[in-house]
Amino acid sequence: MKKIKKVVGMAFCGSLLMGAVQVSANAADPVASTVVSNDTEQVHNFEVNNFREKVTLDENVTSDDLKLNYIKIDDIIPSNAKAVRTESPNSVKLDLFDKDTGALLVSYSETDKPNFSAKSFATVSAGENRIVTTSTQKYWGPAYLDLTVNMDVFVSGGFKQINGILNTSMQVINSGTFTMEDKTMSAISTTGSFPTYKISATGQGSVVYHYTGTFEAGFSYSAFAAGDYSMSGSITGDWYARRWTTMGLSYSVGN
């Protein structure tokens, strides 16, 4: 069994990689109010300035772990993965790490808020429309890429359906002089029409890093070369690093 201090540090390390705010187990503000543990899972509840957050470490990842709040990720679980799940009001984040190296393999997240502009076919008393944002992040060499889909979801009790896609985006989310070329994205209903219960999203494009003489930590020539980027230019002057990337995100809403 791992100590709480180590587990919490791992969870927030994963969050930091994705640009989230770090919360330390030793900080003055957070209070660990509840700890529940068994052989494979540890649950930690925190309260930070009256904002509650629950962090769960699961050493044995199953398909049940891919259920967020409104959606369930339809993806193959990486072998030898452990999951760190972070839940807060209207937000769920799932980071999958390699058990042996601790490297972040892939992240999934979901947030939701009311969609007051939606014109639902039902009365307000029968249900409501929510804007649900789901995304996945993946490491490509020194770059972290994010693929995000915003959608209108109708919810009535235990019933959920996706009324339509609002927008999609794909971008590099860590700092650095990155651009993307020839970028295309799509999100479709796998049932062929809307409303639907299942979405398949894809994104692709070339990640480009241009070095002009100003060093940025973590983005050296050798780091990109080791990450299977195509290198051009002079190692002692201006140079470019390029890599073609593809990302996918398939999920369904559960009823």
MARSEZA-452304 format. One record per residue (C-alpha): residue number from 1; residue in one letter; x, y, z. Coordinates in steps of 0.05 Angstrom, whole numbers. Layout:
# MARSEZA-452304
{NUM; 'A'; {X; Y; Z}}
...
//
This chain:
# MARSEZA-452304
{1; 'M'; {0; 0; 0}}
{2; 'K'; {29; 68; -19}}
{3; 'K'; {30; 124; 32}}
{4; 'I'; {-22; 179; 24}}
{5; 'K'; {30; 232; 15}}
{6; 'K'; {61; 197; -45}}
{7; 'V'; {-7; 181; -77}}
{8; 'V'; {-31; 253; -72}}
{9; 'G'; {33; 279; -101}}
{10; 'M'; {26; 232; -161}}
{11; 'A'; {-46; 254; -173}}
{12; 'F'; {-30; 327; -175}}
{13; 'C'; {33; 315; -215}}
{14; 'G'; {-13; 288; -269}}
{15; 'S'; {-57; 349; -262}}
{16; 'L'; {2; 396; -268}}
{17; 'L'; {23; 365; -333}}
{18; 'M'; {-45; 383; -361}}
{19; 'G'; {-41; 454; -335}}
{20; 'A'; {-84; 447; -273}}
{21; 'V'; {-72; 480; -206}}
{22; 'Q'; {-28; 440; -159}}
{23; 'V'; {-54; 424; -89}}
{24; 'S'; {-3; 395; -40}}
{25; 'A'; {-20; 347; 16}}
{26; 'N'; {22; 390; 62}}
{27; 'A'; {-7; 458; 42}}
{28; 'A'; {-43; 499; 95}}
{29; 'D'; {-108; 508; 57}}
{30; 'P'; {-128; 437; 37}}
{31; 'V'; {-157; 391; 89}}
{32; 'A'; {-158; 315; 78}}
{33; 'S'; {-227; 302; 107}}
{34; 'T'; {-236; 229; 87}}
{35; 'V'; {-190; 172; 67}}
{36; 'V'; {-218; 105; 44}}
{37; 'S'; {-170; 50; 23}}
{38; 'N'; {-169; -23; 1}}
{39; 'D'; {-118; -66; -35}}
{40; 'T'; {-124; -32; -103}}
{41; 'E'; {-159; 34; -91}}
{42; 'Q'; {-149; 95; -48}}
{43; 'V'; {-198; 153; -43}}
{44; 'H'; {-179; 222; -16}}
{45; 'N'; {-229; 278; -3}}
{46; 'F'; {-203; 349; 2}}
{47; 'E'; {-235; 415; 18}}
{48; 'V'; {-199; 477; -8}}
{49; 'N'; {-233; 543; 10}}
{50; 'N'; {-300; 508; 14}}
{51; 'F'; {-288; 475; -54}}
{52; 'R'; {-292; 399; -49}}
{53; 'E'; {-248; 353; -90}}
{54; 'K'; {-241; 277; -89}}
{55; 'V'; {-179; 241; -115}}
{56; 'T'; {-180; 166; -127}}
{57; 'L'; {-121; 121; -143}}
{58; 'D'; {-138; 54; -175}}
{59; 'E'; {-82; 5; -188}}
{60; 'N'; {-125; -42; -229}}
{61; 'V'; {-159; -4; -286}}
{62; 'T'; {-223; -33; -316}}
{63; 'S'; {-274; -7; -366}}
{64; 'D'; {-315; 19; -308}}
{65; 'D'; {-260; 69; -294}}
{66; 'L'; {-272; 101; -362}}
{67; 'K'; {-341; 124; -340}}
{68; 'L'; {-336; 198; -324}}
{69; 'N'; {-401; 235; -307}}
{70; 'Y'; {-445; 242; -368}}
{71; 'I'; {-401; 202; -415}}
{72; 'K'; {-364; 136; -419}}
{73; 'I'; {-300; 134; -458}}
{74; 'D'; {-300; 79; -511}}
{75; 'D'; {-226; 66; -513}}
{76; 'I'; {-177; 9; -504}}
{77; 'I'; {-144; 13; -435}}
{78; 'P'; {-68; 16; -441}}
{79; 'S'; {-35; -45; -412}}
{80; 'N'; {0; -37; -345}}
{81; 'A'; {-39; 27; -329}}
{82; 'K'; {-63; 56; -264}}
{83; 'A'; {-115; 110; -258}}
{84; 'V'; {-118; 175; -220}}
{85; 'R'; {-188; 204; -219}}
{86; 'T'; {-201; 275; -196}}
{87; 'E'; {-273; 296; -183}}
{88; 'S'; {-300; 365; -165}}
{89; 'P'; {-367; 400; -177}}
{90; 'N'; {-385; 394; -251}}
{91; 'S'; {-317; 366; -269}}
{92; 'V'; {-283; 297; -275}}
{93; 'K'; {-212; 284; -297}}
{94; 'L'; {-180; 215; -309}}
{95; 'D'; {-105; 207; -317}}
{96; 'L'; {-76; 140; -337}}
{97; 'F'; {-3; 128; -316}}
{98; 'D'; {46; 73; -332}}
{99; 'K'; {52; 31; -268}}
{100; 'D'; {127; 20; -277}}
{101; 'T'; {153; 87; -301}}
{102; 'G'; {100; 135; -275}}
{103; 'A'; {95; 166; -344}}
{104; 'L'; {29; 197; -363}}
{105; 'L'; {-2; 155; -419}}
{106; 'V'; {-67; 192; -434}}
{107; 'S'; {-117; 238; -399}}
{108; 'Y'; {-192; 246; -406}}
{109; 'S'; {-235; 301; -376}}
{110; 'E'; {-306; 325; -374}}
{111; 'T'; {-340; 389; -351}}
{112; 'D'; {-412; 411; -356}}
{113; 'K'; {-455; 473; -346}}
{114; 'P'; {-527; 493; -363}}
{115; 'N'; {-542; 509; -435}}
{116; 'F'; {-593; 565; -428}}
{117; 'S'; {-593; 582; -502}}
{118; 'A'; {-616; 512; -523}}
{119; 'K'; {-687; 503; -546}}
{120; 'S'; {-706; 436; -518}}
{121; 'F'; {-763; 394; -545}}
{122; 'A'; {-784; 381; -473}}
{123; 'T'; {-810; 426; -419}}
{124; 'V'; {-764; 453; -365}}
{125; 'S'; {-796; 407; -314}}
{126; 'A'; {-782; 346; -357}}
{127; 'G'; {-707; 358; -363}}
{128; 'E'; {-653; 407; -382}}
{129; 'N'; {-599; 419; -433}}
{130; 'R'; {-526; 418; -412}}
{131; 'I'; {-463; 440; -448}}
{132; 'V'; {-416; 381; -437}}
{133; 'T'; {-343; 389; -455}}
{134; 'T'; {-302; 326; -462}}
{135; 'S'; {-229; 323; -481}}
{136; 'T'; {-168; 278; -485}}
{137; 'Q'; {-95; 297; -477}}
{138; 'K'; {-35; 259; -502}}
{139; 'Y'; {41; 268; -501}}
{140; 'W'; {76; 274; -568}}
{141; 'G'; {150; 282; -554}}
{142; 'P'; {158; 348; -515}}
{143; 'A'; {89; 371; -536}}
{144; 'Y'; {22; 357; -503}}
{145; 'L'; {-38; 357; -549}}
{146; 'D'; {-111; 366; -530}}
{147; 'L'; {-172; 346; -571}}
{148; 'T'; {-237; 376; -544}}
{149; 'V'; {-310; 369; -563}}
{150; 'N'; {-366; 413; -538}}
{151; 'M'; {-436; 386; -545}}
{152; 'D'; {-508; 399; -525}}
{153; 'V'; {-535; 343; -481}}
{154; 'F'; {-607; 335; -460}}
{155; 'V'; {-616; 305; -390}}
{156; 'S'; {-680; 281; -359}}
{157; 'G'; {-672; 238; -297}}
{158; 'G'; {-629; 179; -318}}
{159; 'F'; {-641; 192; -392}}
{160; 'K'; {-588; 228; -433}}
{161; 'Q'; {-580; 243; -507}}
{162; 'I'; {-532; 284; -549}}
{163; 'N'; {-572; 336; -588}}
{164; 'G'; {-513; 363; -628}}
{165; 'I'; {-440; 383; -631}}
{166; 'L'; {-426; 456; -614}}
{167; 'N'; {-352; 458; -634}}
{168; 'T'; {-286; 419; -634}}
{169; 'S'; {-214; 441; -623}}
{170; 'M'; {-144; 412; -625}}
{171; 'Q'; {-83; 448; -598}}
{172; 'V'; {-16; 443; -563}}
{173; 'I'; {-30; 460; -490}}
{174; 'N'; {39; 465; -459}}
{175; 'S'; {82; 528; -464}}
{176; 'G'; {131; 537; -521}}
{177; 'T'; {134; 567; -591}}
{178; 'F'; {87; 516; -623}}
{179; 'T'; {41; 522; -682}}
{180; 'M'; {-2; 471; -719}}
{181; 'E'; {-5; 463; -794}}
{182; 'D'; {-56; 428; -839}}
{183; 'K'; {-101; 417; -779}}
{184; 'T'; {-169; 383; -789}}
{185; 'M'; {-221; 361; -738}}
{186; 'S'; {-288; 327; -739}}
{187; 'A'; {-340; 299; -691}}
{188; 'I'; {-396; 256; -717}}
{189; 'S'; {-454; 215; -692}}
{190; 'T'; {-438; 142; -700}}
{191; 'T'; {-512; 127; -707}}
{192; 'G'; {-515; 172; -770}}
{193; 'S'; {-558; 228; -743}}
{194; 'F'; {-576; 271; -683}}
{195; 'P'; {-601; 263; -629}}
{196; 'T'; {-552; 207; -614}}
{197; 'Y'; {-519; 171; -556}}
{198; 'K'; {-450; 161; -586}}
{199; 'I'; {-397; 207; -615}}
{200; 'S'; {-332; 194; -652}}
{201; 'A'; {-283; 253; -656}}
{202; 'T'; {-217; 257; -693}}
{203; 'G'; {-163; 309; -702}}
{204; 'Q'; {-99; 310; -741}}
{205; 'G'; {-46; 359; -761}}
{206; 'S'; {28; 375; -760}}
{207; 'V'; {58; 400; -695}}
{208; 'V'; {112; 452; -711}}
{209; 'Y'; {164; 481; -665}}
{210; 'H'; {209; 538; -690}}
{211; 'Y'; {273; 554; -652}}
{212; 'T'; {300; 624; -666}}
{213; 'G'; {355; 629; -615}}
{214; 'T'; {315; 638; -551}}
{215; 'F'; {322; 576; -508}}
{216; 'E'; {259; 548; -476}}
{217; 'A'; {268; 496; -422}}
{218; 'G'; {249; 426; -444}}
{219; 'F'; {248; 443; -519}}
{220; 'S'; {319; 428; -542}}
{221; 'Y'; {339; 402; -610}}
{222; 'S'; {356; 334; -580}}
{223; 'A'; {289; 330; -544}}
{224; 'F'; {250; 337; -609}}
{225; 'A'; {296; 290; -646}}
{226; 'A'; {285; 237; -592}}
{227; 'G'; {210; 248; -599}}
{228; 'D'; {210; 226; -672}}
{229; 'Y'; {203; 297; -699}}
{230; 'S'; {230; 313; -768}}
{231; 'M'; {286; 364; -759}}
{232; 'S'; {308; 418; -808}}
{233; 'G'; {353; 478; -805}}
{234; 'S'; {418; 487; -767}}
{235; 'I'; {428; 460; -697}}
{236; 'T'; {470; 521; -682}}
{237; 'G'; {419; 570; -711}}
{238; 'D'; {346; 571; -731}}
{239; 'W'; {314; 503; -736}}
{240; 'Y'; {245; 471; -743}}
{241; 'A'; {217; 408; -712}}
{242; 'R'; {155; 377; -744}}
{243; 'R'; {113; 316; -728}}
{244; 'W'; {48; 292; -757}}
{245; 'T'; {-2; 274; -703}}
{246; 'T'; {-71; 242; -700}}
{247; 'M'; {-118; 238; -641}}
{248; 'G'; {-184; 204; -630}}
{249; 'L'; {-239; 207; -578}}
{250; 'S'; {-299; 161; -578}}
{251; 'Y'; {-352; 161; -524}}
{252; 'S'; {-424; 149; -508}}
{253; 'V'; {-475; 178; -459}}
{254; 'G'; {-503; 127; -410}}
{255; 'N'; {-576; 119; -394}}
//
